[in-house]
């Protein structure tokens, strides 16, 4: 790597750190922020040969950096069968306790019912929540590479129509959600609040927020898959 290339990589380090810390807010503490930053920097290094200053390099690198971090998280089994089996157990326990109580169930009550440490339960809920975010973003890539997303600086008429159509379909899909589902998605993904903060803000458990979010994303995936 030349001195100029090293300087260019260092110039994008703040961007890597910004993306890493935004993702980290939604992740359990078992994930090391330094690993996210490391994979992000590696993505910048690998992207250098294809970097074109005339084709929005920052937007291109954001996708590469985020993609590398997501790949790393997948490699440590964020969406593994283990996570999905835990999700099913949590969902079943939450429904059972809600029926017995006739109201909201706290994270502590849920942890006790499952025989888990409350902090471990919160870690699991954060992992489940983030796994759904990754699966939702995959819909928008539709198997396309990062290069295909940035083929030209100027969008052609066809690309403009496709993006407009996708946006309209997404808005229609969101409109079909329940109001509470819309609110939870807005707070988690647009306001970028951590799961714990959203639960506190709405006065319910993290498990309940996770349940609402999972339901909303499954609906969106279903609506978009049938529309695309």
Backbone bond lengths (Angstrom), bond angles and torsions (degrees), N, CA, C in turn:
res aa  C-N    CA-C-N  psi(-1)  N-CA   C-N-CA  omega(-1)  CA-C   N-CA-C  phi
1 X - - - 1.463 - - 1.526 109.47 -
2 X 1.318 116.60 130.79 1.453 121.12 -178.80 1.527 111.06 -76.15
3 X 1.319 115.96 165.33 1.461 120.98 179.05 1.529 110.20 -61.49
4 X 1.329 116.34 -36.31 1.469 120.95 179.75 1.529 110.70 -66.21
5 X 1.345 115.80 -40.19 1.463 120.25 179.48 1.531 110.77 -67.54
6 X 1.327 116.89 -40.29 1.467 120.52 178.12 1.524 110.56 -61.65
7 X 1.340 115.44 -41.50 1.466 120.40 179.16 1.527 110.80 -64.43
8 X 1.339 116.19 -37.15 1.458 120.93 179.78 1.529 110.72 -67.44
9 X 1.336 116.26 -41.84 1.466 120.69 177.70 1.518 110.37 -61.40
10 X 1.323 116.93 -44.57 1.471 121.52 179.81 1.527 111.05 -63.67
11 X 1.322 116.78 -32.48 1.469 119.93 -179.38 1.530 111.38 -67.42
12 X 1.357 116.29 -23.88 1.462 120.48 179.21 1.527 113.04 -96.23
13 X 1.334 116.77 1.93 1.464 120.22 179.86 1.536 112.48 -60.32
14 X 1.347 119.74 -42.38 1.474 119.24 176.80 1.532 112.72 -58.67
15 X 1.339 117.18 -35.79 1.466 121.11 177.98 1.532 110.13 -66.23
16 X 1.328 116.65 -42.92 1.464 121.68 177.98 1.525 110.28 -60.35
17 X 1.327 116.68 -46.83 1.462 121.18 -178.76 1.524 111.65 -65.17
18 X 1.328 116.45 -38.69 1.470 120.66 178.97 1.526 110.88 -61.21
19 X 1.324 116.87 -46.39 1.466 121.39 179.58 1.518 110.51 -66.37
20 X 1.332 116.67 -42.01 1.467 121.30 -178.91 1.527 111.22 -61.42
21 X 1.315 117.38 -45.49 1.465 119.94 -177.98 1.527 112.33 -70.64
22 X 1.323 117.13 -31.44 1.466 119.61 175.73 1.520 111.02 -65.41
23 X 1.331 116.74 -42.13 1.461 120.18 177.29 1.523 111.01 -68.58
24 X 1.316 115.10 -39.49 1.468 120.96 -175.23 1.522 112.42 -61.00
25 X 1.314 116.47 -30.71 1.476 120.51 179.37 1.527 111.51 -61.29
26 X 1.329 116.60 -24.42 1.469 121.16 -177.30 1.529 112.45 -99.54
27 X 1.317 116.95 2.29 1.465 120.51 -173.18 1.525 112.38 -108.91
28 X 1.337 116.61 153.70 1.467 119.59 174.54 1.520 110.61 -67.18
29 X 1.304 116.91 155.56 1.465 121.08 -176.08 1.519 113.75 -68.25
30 X 1.322 117.27 -6.71 1.461 119.99 176.31 1.523 111.60 -69.55
31 X 1.334 116.47 -17.29 1.461 121.30 176.71 1.523 108.67 -86.18
32 X 1.334 116.20 132.37 1.464 121.92 -179.55 1.526 109.12 -90.89
33 X 1.323 116.48 122.39 1.464 121.63 179.92 1.520 111.49 -57.69
34 X 1.340 116.50 -30.98 1.464 120.34 -179.34 1.527 111.62 -66.21
35 X 1.325 116.28 -31.24 1.466 119.95 176.89 1.529 110.42 -67.38
36 X 1.331 116.00 -42.78 1.474 119.63 178.43 1.529 110.49 -60.58
37 X 1.327 115.94 -46.07 1.468 120.51 -179.93 1.526 110.56 -63.10
38 X 1.327 116.05 -41.45 1.463 120.62 179.80 1.520 112.77 -60.76
39 X 1.330 116.36 -45.36 1.465 119.93 178.48 1.525 111.06 -69.09
40 X 1.328 116.64 -31.31 1.458 120.21 177.13 1.519 111.47 -66.94
41 X 1.323 116.77 -43.28 1.469 121.39 178.27 1.526 110.13 -63.58
42 X 1.333 116.04 -42.47 1.465 120.47 178.53 1.533 110.91 -60.24
43 X 1.335 116.07 -37.52 1.468 120.12 178.19 1.523 110.94 -63.38
44 X 1.338 116.87 -38.96 1.465 120.97 178.02 1.524 110.23 -63.93
45 X 1.332 116.00 -45.22 1.473 121.11 179.81 1.532 110.38 -59.95
46 X 1.329 116.56 -45.25 1.466 120.81 -178.46 1.526 112.27 -69.02
47 X 1.334 115.96 -25.27 1.468 120.09 -177.65 1.527 112.60 -84.68
48 X 1.320 118.21 -14.93 1.466 121.74 -174.84 1.532 114.05 -53.35
49 X 1.348 118.88 -45.50 1.475 118.60 -178.65 1.530 113.72 -61.35
50 X 1.332 116.68 -25.32 1.470 120.39 -177.66 1.524 112.55 -103.10
51 X 1.308 116.08 2.85 1.466 119.90 -176.72 1.524 110.52 -74.11
52 X 1.318 116.04 126.94 1.461 122.34 179.94 1.527 108.53 -123.41
53 X 1.307 116.25 115.95 1.464 121.01 -177.36 1.524 112.43 -64.04
54 X 1.325 116.52 -15.62 1.464 120.60 -179.67 1.522 112.66 -91.93
55 X 1.338 117.02 0.40 1.464 120.36 -176.73 1.528 111.94 -126.75
56 X 1.308 116.22 49.43 1.468 122.07 175.11 1.534 111.89 51.66
57 X 1.346 117.69 66.00 1.469 121.11 -175.63 1.522 114.75 -60.53
58 X 1.333 117.53 -32.87 1.465 119.72 -179.16 1.518 111.12 -67.10
59 X 1.329 117.17 -44.83 1.463 120.86 178.50 1.527 110.31 -63.56
60 X 1.317 116.38 -40.42 1.464 121.33 178.47 1.529 110.50 -62.55
61 X 1.331 116.10 -45.91 1.463 120.24 -178.92 1.530 112.10 -67.30
62 X 1.323 116.90 -34.17 1.474 119.52 177.26 1.523 110.07 -57.67
63 X 1.322 116.20 -44.16 1.463 120.44 179.10 1.516 111.29 -65.68
64 X 1.337 116.83 -43.11 1.465 120.71 -179.78 1.527 111.01 -64.44
65 X 1.331 116.37 -43.33 1.468 121.56 -178.44 1.528 110.20 -64.90
66 X 1.328 115.37 -49.71 1.456 120.26 -179.85 1.527 110.64 -62.60
67 X 1.319 115.96 -41.39 1.460 120.66 179.25 1.517 112.03 -61.47
68 X 1.336 116.94 -40.45 1.465 121.56 179.34 1.528 110.83 -65.65
69 X 1.329 115.80 -40.13 1.468 120.04 179.03 1.523 110.85 -67.26
70 X 1.327 116.66 -40.08 1.463 120.64 177.66 1.525 110.66 -64.61
71 X 1.342 116.41 -41.40 1.468 120.05 178.66 1.519 110.67 -60.87
72 X 1.330 115.85 -39.73 1.464 119.92 177.92 1.530 110.67 -63.35
73 X 1.332 116.16 -44.72 1.466 120.29 -179.77 1.528 111.03 -64.13
74 X 1.329 116.77 -36.89 1.468 119.43 175.62 1.527 110.56 -64.64
75 X 1.330 116.53 -36.13 1.463 120.50 -177.59 1.522 112.41 -66.36
76 X 1.337 116.38 -22.19 1.466 119.03 177.64 1.529 110.79 -101.55
77 X 1.343 113.63 25.21 1.471 122.12 169.52 1.518 115.40 65.12
78 X 1.335 116.90 44.96 1.465 118.92 176.65 1.513 112.23 -68.47
79 X 1.321 116.05 -30.24 1.468 118.82 179.27 1.528 110.40 -113.18
80 X 1.306 116.11 32.64 1.462 120.78 -177.49 1.527 111.41 -72.67
81 X 1.330 114.23 169.60 1.461 119.26 177.18 1.525 110.44 -61.46
82 X 1.337 115.69 -31.91 1.459 120.05 179.74 1.527 110.87 -61.53
83 X 1.339 115.05 -43.48 1.468 120.03 178.94 1.520 110.02 -65.33
84 X 1.330 116.95 -42.96 1.458 120.09 -178.55 1.530 111.47 -66.79
85 X 1.335 117.08 -36.42 1.470 119.43 178.46 1.526 110.04 -68.36
86 X 1.339 116.64 -35.78 1.466 120.22 176.56 1.520 110.50 -66.33
87 X 1.334 115.04 -38.84 1.459 119.75 178.73 1.524 110.81 -60.94
88 X 1.332 116.47 -43.97 1.466 120.82 179.40 1.523 111.24 -62.94
89 X 1.353 115.90 -41.70 1.468 120.29 179.95 1.526 110.76 -64.64
90 X 1.339 116.09 -41.39 1.469 121.20 179.31 1.523 110.37 -65.59
91 X 1.325 116.49 -44.30 1.464 121.09 179.98 1.521 110.93 -61.62
92 X 1.325 116.69 -44.91 1.467 121.12 -179.95 1.530 110.48 -63.44
93 X 1.328 116.80 -44.25 1.465 121.01 -179.41 1.521 110.99 -65.12
94 X 1.334 116.10 -40.51 1.465 120.49 -179.42 1.527 110.98 -64.18
95 X 1.320 116.89 -42.76 1.465 120.84 179.14 1.526 110.91 -65.26
96 X 1.321 116.64 -42.26 1.467 121.57 -179.24 1.528 111.03 -64.47
97 X 1.336 116.00 -47.37 1.467 120.02 -179.60 1.526 111.59 -66.84
98 X 1.322 117.13 -37.40 1.470 121.00 179.03 1.524 110.93 -62.26
99 X 1.334 116.37 -40.14 1.455 120.77 178.64 1.536 110.97 -67.66
100 X 1.330 115.73 -40.69 1.465 120.32 -179.38 1.527 111.64 -67.49
101 X 1.347 116.12 -40.16 1.465 120.57 -178.51 1.523 112.57 -82.73
102 X 1.319 114.26 -29.66 1.453 118.77 -175.15 1.509 111.96 74.94
103 X 1.327 116.49 26.05 1.463 120.78 -179.58 1.515 111.32 -171.18
104 X 1.346 115.14 -163.72 1.459 121.03 -178.41 1.524 111.56 -68.14
105 X 1.325 115.15 148.19 1.464 122.54 179.33 1.525 108.61 -113.14
106 X 1.322 117.28 133.52 1.468 120.82 179.89 1.527 109.69 -79.49
107 X 1.326 115.83 161.11 1.458 120.39 177.64 1.525 110.74 -63.41
108 X 1.321 116.34 -34.36 1.467 120.98 -179.73 1.532 110.74 -66.56
109 X 1.344 116.46 -42.43 1.468 120.98 177.79 1.524 110.87 -64.49
110 X 1.317 115.59 -39.48 1.457 120.36 179.50 1.527 110.89 -66.19
111 X 1.331 115.83 -43.13 1.461 120.50 179.45 1.524 110.97 -62.26
112 X 1.324 115.57 -41.37 1.461 120.22 179.49 1.528 110.92 -63.59
113 X 1.326 116.02 -41.91 1.463 120.86 179.51 1.528 110.95 -63.42
114 X 1.323 116.13 -38.23 1.464 120.91 -178.55 1.523 112.77 -83.23
115 X 1.347 115.72 -10.87 1.457 119.49 -177.77 1.515 112.70 72.20
116 X 1.344 115.24 31.58 1.463 120.89 -178.63 1.518 111.13 -114.61
117 X 1.319 115.69 156.78 1.450 121.09 172.39 1.538 107.89 -69.65
118 X 1.337 118.89 134.16 1.467 121.13 -178.22 1.527 113.83 -54.34
119 X 1.330 117.09 -39.34 1.462 119.98 -179.96 1.530 111.35 -67.59
120 X 1.330 115.82 -36.07 1.468 120.08 178.33 1.528 110.11 -66.99
121 X 1.327 116.08 -37.80 1.460 120.50 177.66 1.527 110.01 -62.66
122 X 1.318 117.14 -43.45 1.466 120.88 179.51 1.522 110.92 -63.09
123 X 1.340 116.76 -37.75 1.466 121.02 176.32 1.532 110.10 -61.12
124 X 1.327 115.76 -44.86 1.467 121.02 -179.86 1.529 110.67 -62.97
125 X 1.329 116.81 -41.93 1.462 121.24 -179.04 1.522 111.11 -64.02
126 X 1.328 117.03 -39.29 1.459 120.65 178.42 1.527 110.85 -66.80
127 X 1.332 116.40 -40.02 1.468 120.43 178.33 1.520 110.89 -64.24
128 X 1.324 116.59 -43.07 1.467 121.54 178.45 1.525 110.11 -62.06
129 X 1.327 115.92 -45.28 1.461 121.31 -178.84 1.518 111.32 -59.79
130 X 1.327 116.29 -45.39 1.463 119.39 -177.08 1.514 111.82 -70.38
131 X 1.328 117.59 -32.70 1.464 120.75 179.56 1.527 110.64 -62.05
132 X 1.327 117.26 -32.89 1.461 120.72 178.73 1.522 111.16 -72.60
133 X 1.321 116.43 -35.08 1.456 120.21 177.25 1.527 109.99 -62.12
134 X 1.335 117.10 -42.52 1.460 120.86 179.61 1.523 111.22 -63.86
135 X 1.328 116.23 -42.85 1.460 119.54 -178.02 1.524 111.72 -67.61
136 X 1.336 117.06 -31.99 1.464 120.73 178.54 1.526 110.82 -68.52
137 X 1.323 117.60 -41.99 1.461 120.70 -178.73 1.524 111.95 -65.42
138 X 1.335 116.92 -28.91 1.456 120.80 -179.55 1.526 111.69 -61.25
139 X 1.319 116.46 -29.44 1.460 120.77 179.98 1.528 110.75 -59.91
140 X 1.333 116.40 -39.14 1.458 120.44 -173.89 1.526 112.77 -77.10
141 X 1.334 117.01 -20.57 1.462 119.30 177.47 1.518 110.89 -79.85
142 X 1.348 116.60 -34.27 1.465 121.98 178.46 1.528 112.45 49.87
143 X 1.346 116.20 38.47 1.459 120.18 177.01 1.520 114.41 80.73
144 X 1.341 118.13 1.36 1.457 120.15 -178.63 1.525 110.48 -80.03
145 X 1.314 115.86 148.72 1.463 120.61 177.35 1.520 109.15 -82.07
146 X 1.339 116.13 168.74 1.462 120.33 177.80 1.530 110.13 -63.86
147 X 1.338 115.93 -36.41 1.454 119.54 -178.91 1.527 111.20 -64.46
148 X 1.323 116.31 -38.96 1.463 120.69 -179.66 1.526 111.47 -65.00
149 X 1.337 116.29 -28.58 1.457 119.82 179.61 1.528 112.05 -74.62
150 X 1.336 115.64 -17.81 1.468 120.07 -176.92 1.532 110.76 -129.73
151 X 1.323 116.38 45.06 1.456 120.88 -176.80 1.525 111.84 -65.17
152 X 1.319 116.10 -35.20 1.461 118.60 -178.10 1.515 110.53 -140.94
153 X 1.300 114.59 154.33 1.466 119.76 179.66 1.517 110.39 -67.21
154 X 1.334 115.11 -41.62 1.467 120.39 -178.78 1.525 109.20 -99.69
155 X 1.299 117.23 135.66 1.454 121.29 178.05 1.522 109.94 -78.02
156 X 1.323 115.57 133.95 1.440 119.91 176.28 1.515 110.20 -79.19
157 X 1.333 117.20 168.70 1.476 121.02 179.71 1.516 112.90 -55.39
158 X 1.351 116.13 -39.42 1.469 120.00 -178.65 1.526 111.23 -65.00
159 X 1.361 116.47 -43.89 1.466 120.47 -179.38 1.522 111.01 -64.88
160 X 1.338 116.59 -38.15 1.465 121.08 178.67 1.525 109.97 -62.12
161 X 1.328 116.74 -44.18 1.466 121.87 -179.50 1.528 110.36 -64.43
162 X 1.339 116.48 -43.26 1.472 121.29 -179.20 1.523 110.63 -62.07
163 X 1.345 116.56 -46.28 1.462 120.09 -178.83 1.524 111.47 -66.14
164 X 1.337 116.37 -38.66 1.457 120.40 178.43 1.526 110.29 -64.44
165 X 1.341 115.59 -41.71 1.461 120.93 179.79 1.525 111.06 -64.54
166 X 1.351 116.30 -42.51 1.455 120.80 179.38 1.527 110.83 -64.10
167 X 1.327 115.88 -41.72 1.469 120.18 179.29 1.522 110.89 -62.66
168 X 1.333 116.70 -43.03 1.463 120.89 179.69 1.528 111.24 -63.87
169 X 1.327 115.94 -40.85 1.462 120.18 179.16 1.530 111.25 -66.06
170 X 1.339 115.50 -38.63 1.459 119.74 178.64 1.525 110.54 -65.33
171 X 1.334 116.86 -43.72 1.462 121.04 179.09 1.525 111.28 -62.56
172 X 1.328 116.08 -40.64 1.470 120.13 178.09 1.527 110.65 -64.89
173 X 1.344 115.78 -39.46 1.463 120.10 179.33 1.525 110.65 -64.83
174 X 1.326 116.43 -41.65 1.466 121.51 179.69 1.522 110.38 -64.69
175 X 1.333 116.43 -39.39 1.464 120.43 -179.94 1.520 112.64 -63.00
176 X 1.323 117.08 -22.91 1.465 121.25 -179.69 1.526 112.37 -82.10
177 X 1.327 116.09 -7.56 1.467 119.98 178.88 1.522 110.79 -78.97
178 X 1.311 115.80 160.07 1.467 120.27 173.99 1.531 108.72 -72.62
179 X 1.341 115.65 157.27 1.461 120.06 -176.20 1.527 112.15 -58.84
180 X 1.330 117.04 -40.64 1.469 120.02 -179.85 1.520 110.86 -65.91
181 X 1.332 117.00 -35.88 1.469 120.86 178.01 1.525 110.48 -66.32
182 X 1.322 116.54 -41.82 1.472 120.56 177.64 1.525 110.62 -60.68
183 X 1.317 115.82 -43.72 1.461 120.81 -177.89 1.523 111.08 -64.16
184 X 1.311 116.84 -44.45 1.464 121.01 -179.38 1.526 110.91 -62.78
185 X 1.336 117.37 -44.23 1.460 120.45 178.64 1.523 111.20 -64.15
186 X 1.323 116.28 -39.18 1.464 119.92 179.02 1.527 110.96 -62.64
187 X 1.314 116.57 -45.49 1.466 120.41 -177.99 1.526 111.66 -68.37
188 X 1.326 116.61 -37.65 1.470 120.41 -177.66 1.518 113.18 -76.88
189 X 1.341 116.89 -44.36 1.456 119.74 -169.53 1.524 115.21 -107.03
190 X 1.320 118.05 -24.44 1.455 119.68 177.61 1.530 110.95 -97.39
191 X 1.332 115.75 -44.55 1.462 119.61 175.89 1.526 111.35 -82.43
192 X 1.344 116.31 -14.53 1.467 124.25 178.02 1.533 112.78 58.07
193 X 1.322 115.64 39.97 1.463 120.13 176.05 1.527 109.36 -84.52
194 X 1.336 117.97 141.25 1.470 120.79 176.24 1.529 110.90 -64.57
195 X 1.319 115.78 158.05 1.459 122.25 -179.11 1.531 111.72 -53.60
196 X 1.319 116.18 -43.07 1.464 121.58 -177.89 1.527 111.35 -62.04
197 X 1.341 116.76 -40.88 1.464 120.88 -178.13 1.528 111.17 -70.84
198 X 1.327 116.87 -36.76 1.469 120.45 178.32 1.523 109.65 -65.14
199 X 1.337 116.19 -41.75 1.466 120.72 178.76 1.528 110.65 -61.20
200 X 1.323 115.77 -43.58 1.469 120.77 179.99 1.524 110.85 -65.30
201 X 1.315 116.47 -41.57 1.464 121.96 -178.17 1.520 111.83 -64.14
202 X 1.348 116.82 -39.23 1.464 121.24 -178.06 1.521 113.10 -92.60
203 X 1.335 116.12 -2.38 1.460 119.99 175.77 1.511 115.38 70.30
204 X 1.338 116.21 31.20 1.469 120.43 177.33 1.529 108.46 -131.52
205 X 1.323 116.35 176.28 1.461 120.58 -178.57 1.527 111.59 -76.88
206 X 1.334 115.77 160.45 1.454 120.93 174.45 1.524 110.38 -60.78
207 X 1.332 115.21 -36.51 1.467 120.04 -179.91 1.526 110.52 -62.10
208 X 1.328 116.82 -40.06 1.466 121.12 -179.83 1.533 110.49 -67.23
209 X 1.337 117.27 -41.70 1.462 121.10 177.61 1.521 109.96 -63.06
210 X 1.329 115.85 -42.73 1.461 120.61 178.42 1.526 111.13 -60.92
211 X 1.325 116.24 -39.91 1.460 121.63 179.34 1.532 110.70 -65.13
212 X 1.329 117.02 -45.14 1.469 121.46 179.78 1.528 110.32 -63.69
213 X 1.326 115.97 -44.80 1.461 120.91 -179.07 1.529 111.67 -64.15
214 X 1.316 116.62 -44.40 1.468 120.60 179.74 1.518 111.09 -61.06
215 X 1.323 116.16 -42.63 1.464 121.25 178.78 1.527 110.74 -62.93
216 X 1.346 116.33 -43.44 1.463 121.11 -178.60 1.521 111.22 -64.54
217 X 1.318 117.36 -43.61 1.461 120.46 -177.84 1.524 111.28 -69.26
218 X 1.324 117.13 -38.37 1.464 119.80 176.49 1.526 110.54 -61.79
219 X 1.329 116.16 -39.04 1.471 119.95 177.76 1.536 110.47 -65.35
220 X 1.339 116.16 -44.62 1.459 119.95 179.90 1.526 111.03 -61.70
221 X 1.321 116.19 -44.55 1.468 120.59 179.31 1.526 110.54 -59.97
222 X 1.319 115.49 -42.00 1.456 120.08 -179.94 1.528 111.12 -66.40
223 X 1.348 116.54 -45.52 1.459 120.67 -179.59 1.541 110.69 -62.68
224 X 1.347 115.92 -46.45 1.457 120.37 -176.53 1.525 111.86 -70.13
225 X 1.322 117.02 -39.08 1.474 120.49 179.78 1.518 111.05 -61.39
226 X 1.312 116.76 -35.53 1.469 120.29 -179.84 1.515 111.77 -80.57
227 X 1.348 115.37 -21.20 1.463 119.27 -177.56 1.518 113.26 -92.76
228 X 1.346 116.06 -26.22 1.467 118.76 -175.86 1.518 111.74 -78.03
